[in-house]
Amino acid sequence: MTQPFFSVIVLFWNSERYLAQLLQSLDDQTYTDFEVILLDNGAESPPEQSILARHPALNIRQIKSEVNLGFAAGNNLAARHANGEYLAFLNGDAFPTATWLETIAATIPNHPDYFFASRLINANNPQLLDGEWNIVHASGLVLRRNHNRPVSSSATENREVMSACAAASVHPKAAFEAVGGFDEDFFAYMEDVDLDMRMQLAGYRCLYLPHAVVHHVGSGSTGRRSDLSTYYGQRNLIWNIVKNMPGFLFYFLLPVHIIFNLLYIAASLFMPNGKALLRGKIDALRKLPEMIGKRRFIQSRRKTSILRFATLLDWNPLTPLKKLKH
């Protein structure tokens, strides 16, 4: 059996209603040198075999975990079973257009040390973007560029960015393994930002491809602004900066990091899921010594310059206000 160029990795958990459309979108790909790794991530009911049987042309390999490993560990497990040169992570509620893989494959020869971000369109309202790439603000806040903005506001040219949303991102397998894959302590949420910041520090670069288009429901399995997403997002926000903000940038921006975390805590008093937010912040602090240990390991192997890393951050002072208002 020849090695496929791409391994498309899909985690199946609470996503039964999207499976048929996802597989059809993969069956429609104009670029066909790929396999599909489908992980049953502790789902109550396994993937419906009759749906899989409708796609005999797809090279689907199924693996199973008895428990929900989370997004980070689940994707790491699936990646260990992947044979492709590139790993294409695809959410269970994401549906790539027919030329998605073809567009990325055509870009790779001129960008051998890059990973790639896709343009995400709201699957329920195609007039809106679900987002383009992950913005990391100097304050430590993270947001998806142009989330819920009109499609017409999208960037039209390829451009280097900090991070790709893992709802539909593509990474060289060798690079993914070199940096240790997703941090399984994150479980879910912001694990893609953490991975990509580590890859940037290791000397790899991220390219946003506006013509690599994927329709994405968003929070299709966990629920938007649920206690689960709030807890992990707020906890991992702290860990991400502690681990990955390099050198003097970390200490220079630390007061700003602290201020915005305090603002989140204050906002929790008026939020329906405020208790989940507070638990996330408390648990982040409890495990801070371990994250500092990871920081030492990551920063000791840094290859990119602090100046270049700083250029990938968003320094707009209005960005945090937009995020906090949202």
C-alpha positions in Angstrom: 0.0 0.0 0.0 1.4 3.4 -1.0 1.7 6.2 1.5 -1.1 8.8 1.1 -0.1 12.4 1.0 -2.8 13.6 3.4 -4.3 11.9 6.4 -7.6 13.5 7.1 -8.3 13.1 10.9 -11.9 13.3 12.2 -13.0 12.8 15.8 -16.5 11.3 16.2 -18.2 12.4 19.4 -21.7 13.7 19.6 -21.6 14.5 15.9 -23.8 11.8 14.4 -26.0 14.3 12.5 -23.0 15.7 10.6 -21.3 12.4 9.6 -23.1 11.9 6.3 -22.4 15.4 5.0 -18.8 15.3 6.1 -18.1 12.1 4.3 -19.8 13.3 1.2 -17.7 16.4 1.2 -14.6 14.2 1.4 -15.9 12.0 -1.3 -16.3 15.0 -3.5 -12.6 16.1 -3.2 -10.9 16.8 -6.5 -7.6 15.7 -4.9 -7.8 12.1 -4.0 -4.4 11.1 -2.5 -5.6 10.9 1.1 -6.9 8.5 3.8 -9.5 9.2 6.4 -8.8 8.4 10.1 -12.1 8.3 11.9 -11.7 8.0 15.7 -14.8 7.0 17.7 -13.8 9.2 20.7 -15.9 7.5 23.4 -19.2 8.2 21.6 -22.4 6.7 23.1 -23.2 5.3 19.7 -20.5 4.3 17.2 -20.5 5.8 13.7 -23.4 4.4 11.6 -21.8 1.8 9.4 -24.5 2.2 6.7 -23.4 5.8 6.3 -19.8 4.7 5.9 -20.8 2.0 3.4 -22.1 4.7 1.0 -18.5 5.8 0.4 -16.5 2.8 -0.8 -14.1 5.0 -2.7 -12.9 6.7 0.5 -10.0 5.0 2.3 -11.5 5.1 5.8 -9.7 3.6 8.7 -11.7 3.4 12.0 -10.2 3.4 15.5 -11.9 3.5 18.8 -11.4 4.9 22.3 -13.6 3.6 25.1 -13.6 7.1 26.7 -13.7 10.6 25.4 -10.0 11.6 25.2 -10.8 15.2 24.4 -9.8 17.0 21.2 -6.1 17.1 22.1 -5.4 13.5 23.1 -8.0 12.2 20.6 -6.2 13.9 17.7 -2.8 12.7 19.0 -4.1 9.1 19.1 -5.5 9.4 15.5 -2.2 11.0 14.3 -0.2 8.0 15.6 -2.3 5.8 13.2 -1.9 8.2 10.3 0.3 7.3 7.3 0.1 10.6 5.5 2.9 13.0 5.0 0.5 15.8 6.1 -2.2 15.7 8.8 -5.4 17.4 7.9 -7.4 18.0 11.1 -11.1 18.3 10.4 -13.9 18.9 12.9 -16.9 16.5 12.9 -19.1 19.4 11.9 -16.9 20.8 9.1 -17.5 20.2 5.4 -14.7 21.1 3.0 -15.5 22.4 -0.5 -14.4 20.1 -3.3 -11.0 21.9 -4.0 -9.9 22.1 -0.3 -7.2 19.5 -0.4 -6.2 20.4 -4.0 -5.6 24.0 -3.1 -3.4 23.0 -0.1 -1.5 20.4 -2.1 -0.7 23.0 -4.8 0.7 25.4 -2.2 2.9 22.9 -0.3 5.8 22.6 -2.8 6.7 26.3 -2.4 6.2 26.2 1.3 7.8 23.1 2.7 8.1 24.2 6.3 4.6 25.7 6.7 1.3 24.6 8.1 -1.9 25.9 6.8 -5.1 27.7 7.8 -8.4 27.4 5.9 -11.1 30.0 5.3 -14.1 28.9 7.5 -17.6 29.8 6.4 -20.7 29.5 8.6 -22.4 26.3 7.5 -25.8 27.6 8.7 -25.4 31.1 7.1 -23.1 31.1 4.1 -23.1 34.9 4.0 -21.0 34.9 7.1 -17.5 33.8 7.9 -17.0 31.4 10.8 -13.5 32.8 10.8 -10.1 32.8 9.0 -7.3 32.3 11.5 -6.6 32.5 15.2 -5.5 35.9 16.3 -3.3 36.1 19.4 -3.4 39.5 21.0 -0.5 40.9 23.0 -2.7 40.8 26.0 -2.9 37.0 25.7 -6.5 37.1 24.5 -7.3 34.8 21.5 -10.0 35.3 18.9 -10.8 34.0 15.4 -10.4 36.7 12.8 -13.6 37.9 11.2 -15.8 35.5 13.1 -19.4 36.2 12.2 -18.4 38.9 9.8 -19.6 39.1 6.1 -17.8 36.8 3.7 -16.9 39.9 1.7 -14.6 41.0 4.5 -12.3 38.0 4.1 -8.7 38.4 3.1 -8.2 37.6 -0.6 -4.5 36.8 -0.7 -2.4 34.2 1.1 -0.7 35.6 4.2 1.4 34.5 7.1 -0.4 34.3 10.4 0.2 33.0 13.9 -2.3 30.1 14.1 -4.7 28.0 12.2 -8.1 27.0 13.6 -8.0 23.2 14.0 -11.5 22.9 12.7 -9.7 22.6 9.4 -6.0 22.9 9.5 -3.1 21.1 7.9 0.3 20.3 9.4 3.3 18.4 8.2 3.3 15.2 10.3 7.0 15.4 10.9 6.7 18.9 12.3 3.7 17.9 14.4 5.6 15.1 16.0 8.7 17.2 16.4 6.9 19.6 18.7 5.1 16.8 20.6 1.6 17.2 19.0 -1.3 18.7 20.9 -0.8 19.2 24.7 -3.1 16.7 26.2 -3.4 18.6 29.4 -5.5 21.2 27.5 -8.1 18.5 26.7 -10.1 20.8 24.4 -10.2 24.5 23.4 -7.1 26.6 22.5 -5.1 23.4 22.0 -4.7 24.5 18.4 -3.3 27.9 19.4 -0.9 26.3 21.8 0.3 23.8 19.2 0.8 26.5 16.6 2.6 28.9 18.9 5.0 26.0 19.7 5.5 25.3 16.0 6.2 29.0 15.4 8.8 29.0 18.1 10.4 25.9 16.6 10.8 27.7 13.3 7.8 26.6 11.3 5.4 29.1 9.7 1.6 29.3 9.2 0.0 30.4 5.9 -3.6 31.4 5.6 -5.2 30.1 2.3 -8.4 32.0 1.5 -9.2 29.7 -1.4 -9.1 26.6 0.9 -12.7 26.8 2.0 -14.5 24.8 4.6 -18.1 25.2 5.8 -18.2 24.9 9.6 -21.1 24.6 12.0 -19.0 25.5 15.1 -19.4 24.0 18.5 -21.5 21.3 16.9 -20.7 18.8 19.6 -20.0 20.8 22.7 -22.4 23.7 22.4 -21.5 27.4 22.0 -20.7 29.2 25.3 -21.4 26.0 27.3 -19.9 25.5 30.7 -17.5 23.1 29.1 -16.2 25.5 26.5 -16.0 28.3 29.0 -14.1 26.3 31.6 -11.5 24.9 29.2 -11.1 28.1 27.2 -10.5 30.2 30.3 -8.2 27.8 31.9 -6.1 27.2 28.8 -5.9 30.9 28.0 -3.5 31.3 31.0 -1.5 28.1 30.2 -1.0 29.1 26.6 0.7 32.4 27.5 2.7 31.0 30.3 4.1 28.3 28.0 4.6 30.1 24.8 5.2 33.8 25.1 8.9 34.1 24.6 11.6 35.8 26.5 11.2 39.4 27.6 7.8 39.6 25.8 6.4 37.5 28.5 7.6 39.7 31.3 6.9 42.9 29.5 3.3 41.9 28.8 2.7 40.0 32.1 0.9 43.0 33.7 -1.4 43.2 30.8 -2.1 39.5 30.9 -3.0 39.8 34.6 -5.3 42.8 34.0 -7.3 41.1 31.3 -7.7 37.9 33.3 -9.0 40.0 36.2 -11.5 41.6 33.8 -12.7 38.2 32.8 -13.2 37.3 36.5 -15.1 40.5 37.1 -17.3 39.8 34.0 -18.0 36.3 35.4 -20.2 37.9 38.1 -22.7 38.8 35.3 -22.4 35.7 33.2 -24.7 32.6 33.3 -21.6 30.4 33.2 -19.5 32.5 35.5 -18.9 29.7 37.9 -17.3 27.6 35.1 -15.1 30.6 34.2 -13.9 30.9 37.8 -13.2 27.2 38.1 -11.1 27.5 34.9 -9.0 30.3 36.4 -8.5 28.5 39.7 -7.5 25.2 38.1 -5.1 27.1 35.8 -3.3 28.5 38.8 -3.2 25.1 40.5 -1.2 23.6 37.7 0.9 26.6 37.0 4.2 25.1 38.2 3.8 22.3 35.7 3.2 24.7 32.9 6.3 26.7 33.9 8.3 23.5 33.6 6.9 23.1 30.1 7.8 26.7 29.3 11.4 26.0 30.2 11.5 23.1 27.8 9.8 24.9 25.0 11.8 28.1 25.2 15.1 26.3 25.5 14.5 25.0 22.0 13.2 28.2 20.4 14.6 28.8 16.9 12.6 31.8 15.8 13.5 35.3 16.9 11.5 37.2 19.5 11.1 40.1 17.0 9.5 37.9 14.4 7.3 36.3 16.9 6.2 39.7 18.1 5.2 40.7 14.5 2.7 37.8 14.5 0.9 39.2 17.6 -2.0 41.6 17.3 -1.1 44.9 19.0 -4.3 46.8 18.3 -5.5 48.2 21.6 -9.1 48.0 20.5 -9.0 44.2 20.0 -9.4 43.2 23.6 -12.4 45.6 24.0 -14.1 43.9 21.1 -13.4 40.5 22.6 -14.6 41.4 26.1 -17.7 43.0 24.7 -18.4 39.8 22.7 
